């Protein structure tokens, strides 16, 4: 089903503005939403650094440069994705946000997700993966495996900054973005084949390919956050 037509300016007004968290008294506070409003891929990051807050732009600096390289491995670029950096109410350096902070962040993510309506949600890092999937299973076990959150396909990947501080993560990151590219191409091929399958054998519609995480990785129970 095609996405409903929404004037581009209306979309920008909804999702392409920095916002301030009501709890952000001297804390990391910017809520980002930037990118392509028709993106197939929604990327959810983690808390921004000081420069990102000041510039109002997600993924600047070394992590941002490396993200560009990783997107290219998947056959993507910044203009092909939407970055919903909404998990920003937590204090810098604190990986355990308060419940009221999560409660305030969730509507921003829900709004942006429903407006963009992506095919895939890529969660970068431990915090955003646990936030989206509502799981205690960490990114080390989940990265590179296709999961579900409601109707959305969720693909957890290490945060690009992980490879900057730990070179051993680089291979996993690059392999996972390559897998993301394969998933996108497979989805394109499936969509292209669907009309032909319906014409050739209308009485026996094509069965969708079964989707499951890699056998060596754990599946996560479906989340209804979004």
Residue frames relative to the residue before (quaternion, step in Angstrom):
aa qw qx qy qz dx dy dz
X 1.0000 0.0000 0.0000 0.0000 0.00 0.00 0.00
X 0.4273 -0.7109 0.4833 0.2802 3.63 -0.75 0.96
X 0.5544 -0.6002 0.4557 0.3532 3.53 -1.16 0.59
X 0.5204 -0.6259 0.4585 0.3567 3.62 -0.99 0.68
X 0.5124 -0.6465 0.4662 0.3196 3.55 -1.07 0.71
X 0.0241 0.7583 -0.6502 0.0416 3.53 -0.86 1.05
X 0.4876 -0.6647 0.4655 0.3221 3.61 -0.70 0.98
X 0.5731 -0.6377 0.3972 0.3273 3.55 -0.91 0.98
X 0.6502 0.5211 -0.3324 0.4418 3.60 0.94 -0.79
X 0.6256 0.5293 -0.3408 0.4608 3.57 1.09 -0.68
X 0.6415 0.5148 -0.3216 0.4690 3.56 1.02 -0.82
X 0.6499 0.5156 -0.3247 0.4543 3.57 0.90 -0.86
X 0.6429 0.5220 -0.3278 0.4548 3.56 1.00 -0.80
X 0.6840 0.4930 -0.2846 0.4562 3.58 1.07 -0.72
X 0.8696 0.1734 -0.0184 0.4619 3.56 0.72 -1.05
X 0.7000 0.4638 -0.2932 0.4571 3.63 1.11 -0.23
X 0.5633 0.5665 -0.4132 0.4370 3.57 0.84 0.93
X 0.4335 -0.6518 0.5481 0.2948 3.54 -1.14 0.63
X 0.1132 -0.7879 0.6031 0.0510 3.55 -1.00 0.83
X 0.3752 -0.7161 0.5401 0.2338 3.54 -1.22 0.34
X 0.4224 -0.7071 0.5114 0.2451 3.54 -0.87 0.98
X 0.5115 -0.6701 0.4389 0.3111 3.63 -0.85 0.88
X 0.6916 0.4649 -0.2834 0.4746 3.59 1.18 -0.47
X 0.5350 0.6949 -0.3666 0.3108 3.57 1.30 -0.18
X 0.1526 0.7716 -0.5937 0.1698 3.55 0.33 1.24
X 0.8253 -0.1174 0.0269 0.5518 3.55 -0.03 1.31
X 0.5879 0.5690 -0.3635 0.4455 3.56 1.22 0.35
X 0.6460 -0.4458 0.4117 0.4632 3.55 -1.31 0.12
X 0.0237 -0.8977 0.4318 -0.0844 3.53 -0.37 1.20
X 0.5903 0.6168 -0.3902 0.3447 3.61 1.08 -0.36
X 0.1958 -0.7411 0.6321 0.1139 3.53 -1.08 0.82
X 0.1633 -0.8261 0.5354 0.0651 3.57 -0.44 1.19
X 0.1227 0.7399 -0.6614 0.0093 3.49 -1.34 0.33
X 0.2330 0.7938 -0.5196 0.2135 3.59 -0.10 1.24
X 0.5736 0.6200 -0.4338 0.3136 3.54 -1.18 0.53
X 0.7622 -0.3630 0.3012 0.4434 3.51 -1.33 -0.50
X 0.3480 -0.7724 0.4896 0.2062 3.63 -0.51 1.10
X 0.6938 0.4051 -0.2832 0.5238 3.60 1.28 -0.11
X 0.2954 0.8119 -0.4678 0.1863 3.57 1.25 0.35
X 0.4106 -0.6733 0.5586 0.2570 3.53 -1.19 0.67
X 0.7604 0.3217 -0.1532 0.5430 3.55 1.18 -0.61
X 0.1237 -0.7593 0.6374 0.0420 3.54 -0.81 1.11
X 0.1574 -0.7931 0.5846 0.0675 3.59 -0.73 1.08
X 0.1189 -0.7816 0.6104 0.0479 3.55 -0.82 1.03
X 0.1730 -0.8165 0.5471 0.0641 3.55 -0.58 1.18
X 0.5370 -0.5907 0.4820 0.3610 3.52 -1.21 -0.60
X 0.7911 -0.3192 0.2014 0.4814 3.57 -1.24 -0.23
X 0.4260 -0.7206 0.4817 0.2592 3.60 -0.92 0.82
X 0.5029 -0.6016 0.5153 0.3459 3.51 -1.32 0.25
X 0.7375 -0.4194 0.2937 0.4404 3.54 -1.32 0.12
X 0.6675 0.5112 -0.3112 0.4431 3.59 0.92 -0.89
X 0.6261 0.5289 -0.3451 0.4574 3.58 1.05 -0.69
X 0.6251 0.5274 -0.3340 0.4686 3.57 1.01 -0.77
X 0.6872 0.4940 -0.2851 0.4499 3.55 0.88 -0.96
X 0.7418 0.4141 -0.2248 0.4773 3.58 0.94 -0.89
X 0.3431 -0.7511 0.4998 0.2614 3.58 1.17 -0.39
X 0.6191 0.5166 -0.3269 0.4929 3.55 1.15 0.63
X 0.3430 -0.7539 0.5146 0.2219 3.63 -0.72 0.96
X 0.8480 0.1766 -0.1355 0.4809 3.52 -1.26 0.54
X 0.2788 0.7007 -0.5939 0.2803 3.50 0.42 1.30
X 0.7148 0.4366 -0.3109 0.4492 3.56 -1.22 0.27
X 0.8229 -0.2603 0.1702 0.4754 3.57 -1.28 -0.41
X 0.6512 0.5122 -0.3279 0.4538 3.59 0.92 -0.85
X 0.6547 0.5162 -0.3100 0.4571 3.57 1.03 -0.78
X 0.6396 0.5173 -0.3218 0.4688 3.57 1.01 -0.80
X 0.6747 0.4820 -0.2983 0.4727 3.55 0.96 -0.83
X 0.5926 0.5547 -0.3664 0.4547 3.59 1.08 -0.65
X 0.6219 0.5373 -0.3450 0.4534 3.60 0.98 -0.76
X 0.6533 0.5044 -0.3097 0.4720 3.59 0.98 -0.84
X 0.6636 0.5072 -0.3039 0.4583 3.58 0.97 -0.84
X 0.6263 0.5288 -0.3368 0.4633 3.58 0.99 -0.79
X 0.6320 0.5379 -0.3323 0.4481 3.58 1.00 -0.80
X 0.6043 0.5526 -0.3535 0.4523 3.61 1.06 -0.70
X 0.7065 0.4349 -0.2481 0.5002 3.58 1.09 -0.75
X 0.5254 -0.6344 0.4141 0.3873 3.59 1.26 -0.03
X 0.5885 0.5641 -0.3530 0.4592 3.57 1.24 0.50
X 0.1316 -0.7411 0.6454 0.1296 3.52 -1.39 0.06
X 0.7279 -0.4274 0.2813 0.4564 3.59 -1.23 0.21
X 0.6756 0.5101 -0.3070 0.4348 3.58 0.97 -0.79
X 0.6481 0.5201 -0.3169 0.4572 3.60 1.25 -0.18
X 0.7476 0.3749 -0.1920 0.5134 3.61 1.21 -0.32
X 0.2755 -0.7009 0.6185 0.2240 3.51 -1.37 0.14
X 0.2053 -0.7829 0.5786 0.1004 3.57 -0.82 1.02
X 0.0827 -0.7992 0.5954 0.0034 3.55 -0.52 1.22
X 0.0214 0.7937 -0.6046 0.0642 3.56 0.18 1.26
X 0.1198 0.8416 -0.5106 0.1289 3.53 0.13 1.29
X 0.6153 0.5813 -0.3426 0.4076 3.56 1.21 -0.35
X 0.2923 0.8387 -0.3952 0.2344 3.53 0.77 1.07
X 0.5298 0.6712 -0.4058 0.3226 3.56 1.18 -0.07
X 0.5822 0.6171 -0.3805 0.3680 3.58 1.14 -0.49
X 0.5578 -0.6131 0.4280 0.3602 3.59 -1.09 0.56
X 0.5952 -0.5704 0.4079 0.3923 3.61 -1.04 0.61
X 0.8145 0.2480 -0.1979 0.4858 3.56 -0.93 0.93
X 0.6548 0.4849 -0.3178 0.4848 3.60 1.24 -0.15
X 0.2017 -0.8213 0.5258 0.0918 3.59 -0.46 1.18
X 0.6786 0.4393 -0.2888 0.5130 3.58 1.26 0.11
X 0.1529 -0.8253 0.5376 0.0813 3.62 0.14 1.23
X 0.5465 -0.6029 0.4702 0.3417 3.52 -1.20 0.53
X 0.6294 -0.5537 0.3733 0.3973 3.63 -1.08 0.58
X 0.6651 0.5049 -0.3248 0.4440 3.60 0.95 -0.77
X 0.6031 0.5447 -0.3606 0.4578 3.59 1.18 -0.49
X 0.6440 0.5020 -0.3188 0.4813 3.56 0.96 -0.84
X 0.6312 0.5450 -0.3324 0.4406 3.58 0.99 -0.83
X 0.6956 0.4573 -0.2784 0.4790 3.58 1.00 -0.78
X 0.6529 0.5156 -0.3249 0.4498 3.61 1.06 -0.64
X 0.6021 0.6303 -0.3588 0.3338 3.57 0.96 -0.86
X 0.6713 0.4937 -0.3439 0.4328 3.68 0.78 -0.78
X 0.6040 0.5471 -0.3700 0.4461 3.62 1.05 -0.63
X 0.6749 0.4842 -0.2949 0.4722 3.56 0.91 -0.91
X 0.6462 0.5203 -0.3254 0.4536 3.59 0.93 -0.87
X 0.6518 0.5227 -0.3170 0.4488 3.59 0.92 -0.91
X 0.7032 0.4620 -0.2814 0.4614 3.56 0.82 -0.98
X 0.6418 0.5300 -0.3312 0.4445 3.58 0.99 -0.79
X 0.6882 0.4763 -0.2887 0.4650 3.58 0.90 -0.87
X 0.6515 0.5118 -0.3229 0.4576 3.57 1.05 -0.67
X 0.7085 0.4288 -0.2545 0.4995 3.56 0.92 -0.91
X 0.0810 -0.8358 0.5323 0.1078 3.60 1.05 -0.85
X 0.0758 0.8479 -0.5209 0.0626 3.61 0.66 1.08
X 0.5159 -0.5937 0.5083 0.3507 3.52 -1.35 0.16
X 0.7900 0.1339 -0.0509 0.5961 3.56 1.05 -0.83
X 0.1607 -0.7249 0.6578 0.1265 3.54 -1.20 0.68
X 0.1557 -0.7750 0.6087 0.0676 3.55 -0.72 1.13
X 0.1465 -0.7817 0.6015 0.0754 3.58 -0.69 1.08
X 0.1975 -0.7973 0.5649 0.0785 3.55 -0.68 1.13
X 0.8402 0.1647 -0.1405 0.4971 3.55 -0.50 1.18
X 0.7214 -0.4891 0.3147 0.3760 3.47 -1.39 0.33
X 0.6867 0.5180 -0.3009 0.4118 3.56 0.80 -1.04
X 0.7199 0.4404 -0.2715 0.4626 3.59 0.73 -1.02
X 0.6092 0.5487 -0.3582 0.4467 3.61 1.08 -0.62
X 0.6780 0.4692 -0.2892 0.4863 3.57 0.89 -0.90
X 0.6261 0.5531 -0.3302 0.4394 3.58 1.05 -0.79
X 0.7184 0.4492 -0.2555 0.4656 3.59 0.83 -1.00
X 0.7791 0.3720 -0.1846 0.4696 3.57 0.80 -1.01
X 0.2999 -0.7712 0.5068 0.2417 3.59 1.26 -0.19
X 0.4799 0.6399 -0.4390 0.4092 3.52 0.77 1.10
X 0.3970 -0.6851 0.5527 0.2599 3.54 -1.26 0.39
X 0.4891 0.6408 -0.4447 0.3904 3.58 1.27 -0.03
X 0.3858 -0.7759 0.4619 0.1893 3.57 -0.74 1.05
X 0.7012 -0.4827 0.3453 0.3951 3.51 -1.37 0.28
X 0.5760 0.6007 -0.3885 0.3955 3.62 1.07 -0.60
X 0.7275 0.4005 -0.2299 0.5075 3.58 1.02 -0.75
X 0.7446 0.4485 -0.2291 0.4380 3.60 1.02 -0.73
X 0.5307 0.6681 -0.4278 0.2984 3.60 1.06 -0.55
X 0.8204 0.2573 -0.1999 0.4699 3.54 -1.09 0.80
X 0.6510 0.4747 -0.3307 0.4915 3.60 1.22 0.29
X 0.4339 -0.7093 0.4968 0.2488 3.54 -0.91 0.93
X 0.0700 -0.7961 0.6008 -0.0170 3.55 -0.82 1.11
X 0.3453 -0.7205 0.5564 0.2282 3.57 -1.33 -0.10
X 0.0041 0.7302 -0.6826 -0.0292 3.53 -1.21 0.67
X 0.7883 -0.1245 0.0399 0.6013 3.57 -0.09 1.27
X 0.8086 -0.2194 0.1758 0.5168 3.58 -0.79 -0.99
X 0.6203 0.6014 -0.3255 0.3841 3.59 1.26 -0.29
X 0.3816 -0.6607 0.5960 0.2503 3.53 -1.22 0.66
X 0.1145 -0.8043 0.5828 0.0187 3.56 -0.74 1.10
X 0.0738 -0.8024 0.5922 -0.0062 3.55 -0.83 1.05
X 0.1920 -0.8111 0.5436 0.0993 3.61 -0.22 1.24
X 0.0081 0.7751 -0.6303 0.0426 3.56 -1.06 0.89
X 0.5838 -0.5516 0.4470 0.3938 3.57 -1.15 0.52
X 0.5296 -0.6000 0.4863 0.3508 3.57 -1.17 0.54
X 0.5736 -0.6121 0.4067 0.3618 3.64 -0.94 0.78
X 0.6062 0.5666 -0.3614 0.4253 3.58 1.07 -0.64
X 0.5525 0.6261 -0.3999 0.3780 3.60 1.15 -0.52
X 0.6751 0.4929 -0.2970 0.4616 3.58 1.01 -0.78
X 0.6001 0.5566 -0.3647 0.4440 3.58 1.17 -0.50
X 0.7519 0.3687 -0.1989 0.5090 3.55 1.01 -0.84
X 0.7799 0.1517 -0.0797 0.6020 3.60 1.20 -0.42
X 0.3095 -0.8082 0.4753 0.1586 3.56 -0.10 1.31
X 0.5750 0.6061 -0.3823 0.3948 3.60 1.17 -0.45
X 0.6258 0.5490 -0.3366 0.4401 3.59 1.23 -0.40
X 0.5046 0.6959 -0.4176 0.2944 3.60 1.18 -0.45
X 0.6692 0.5017 -0.3160 0.4478 3.60 0.83 -0.92
X 0.6523 0.5118 -0.3180 0.4598 3.59 0.95 -0.87
X 0.6426 0.5290 -0.3227 0.4507 3.58 0.94 -0.88
X 0.7077 0.4633 -0.2746 0.4573 3.57 0.78 -1.00
X 0.6307 0.5184 -0.3346 0.4707 3.60 1.05 -0.70
X 0.6730 0.5033 -0.3052 0.4479 3.58 0.96 -0.85
X 0.6490 0.4841 -0.3278 0.4868 3.60 1.00 -0.69
X 0.5975 0.5310 -0.3643 0.4779 3.59 1.11 -0.55
X 0.6414 0.5119 -0.3184 0.4746 3.59 1.01 -0.80
X 0.6078 0.5455 -0.3473 0.4609 3.58 1.03 -0.76
X 0.6439 0.5151 -0.3197 0.4668 3.58 0.96 -0.82
X 0.6442 0.5170 -0.3165 0.4665 3.58 1.02 -0.81
X 0.6398 0.5234 -0.3245 0.4598 3.59 1.00 -0.80
X 0.6506 0.5109 -0.3139 0.4660 3.58 0.97 -0.83
X 0.6740 0.4851 -0.2989 0.4701 3.58 0.93 -0.87
X 0.6355 0.5217 -0.3312 0.4629 3.58 1.02 -0.75
X 0.6343 0.5203 -0.3262 0.4697 3.57 1.05 -0.76
X 0.6272 0.5301 -0.3305 0.4652 3.59 1.01 -0.80
X 0.6717 0.5021 -0.2994 0.4551 3.57 0.91 -0.95
X 0.6414 0.5249 -0.3230 0.4569 3.57 1.01 -0.81
X 0.6643 0.4950 -0.3061 0.4691 3.58 0.97 -0.85
X 0.6564 0.5160 -0.3129 0.4527 3.58 1.00 -0.82
X 0.6961 0.4765 -0.2727 0.4627 3.58 1.05 -0.75
X 0.5391 0.6762 -0.3960 0.3086 3.59 1.11 -0.56
X 0.6788 0.4735 -0.3312 0.4532 3.69 0.74 -0.86
X 0.6452 0.5226 -0.3257 0.4522 3.60 0.98 -0.84
X 0.6441 0.5237 -0.3249 0.4530 3.57 0.98 -0.80
X 0.6529 0.5160 -0.3128 0.4579 3.56 1.01 -0.80
X 0.6654 0.4950 -0.3071 0.4668 3.60 1.00 -0.78
X 0.6919 0.5016 -0.2894 0.4312 3.57 0.89 -0.98
X 0.8188 0.0139 0.0263 0.5733 3.58 0.90 -0.81
X 0.1318 -0.8480 0.5097 0.0609 3.57 0.36 1.26
X 0.6579 0.5259 -0.3233 0.4315 3.60 1.09 -0.58
X 0.7705 0.2441 -0.1418 0.5715 3.56 1.22 -0.44
X 0.1675 -0.8235 0.5338 0.0942 3.58 0.24 1.23
X 0.5926 -0.5938 0.4127 0.3547 3.53 -1.14 0.70
X 0.3694 -0.7165 0.5501 0.2179 3.53 -1.04 0.83
X 0.4626 -0.6816 0.4757 0.3084 3.60 -0.84 0.86
X 0.5541 -0.6054 0.4532 0.3480 3.53 -1.13 0.68
X 0.4800 -0.6660 0.4878 0.2968 3.53 -1.01 0.83
X 0.2020 -0.7823 0.5804 0.1017 3.56 -0.90 0.92
X 0.1725 0.7725 -0.5956 0.1371 3.55 -0.85 0.96
X 0.5450 -0.5879 0.4660 0.3744 3.57 -1.14 0.51
X 0.6681 -0.4713 0.3772 0.4350 3.54 -1.27 0.29
X 0.6121 -0.6100 0.3579 0.3536 3.55 -1.00 0.85
X 0.6938 0.4901 -0.2845 0.4444 3.58 1.06 -0.68
X 0.6892 0.4584 -0.2673 0.4934 3.56 1.29 -0.15
X 0.5002 -0.6734 0.4494 0.3071 3.63 -1.06 0.65
X 0.3730 -0.6861 0.5707 0.2539 3.54 -1.13 0.65
X 0.3054 -0.7400 0.5711 0.1816 3.54 -1.16 0.62
X 0.5311 -0.6246 0.4666 0.3318 3.56 -0.97 0.82
X 0.5957 -0.6037 0.3932 0.3550 3.55 -0.98 0.85
X 0.2613 -0.7529 0.5860 0.1466 3.53 -1.04 0.87
X 0.2442 -0.7682 0.5749 0.1405 3.56 -1.09 0.66
X 0.2365 0.8033 -0.5118 0.1920 3.57 1.22 0.50
X 0.7864 0.3299 -0.1611 0.4968 3.55 0.88 -0.99
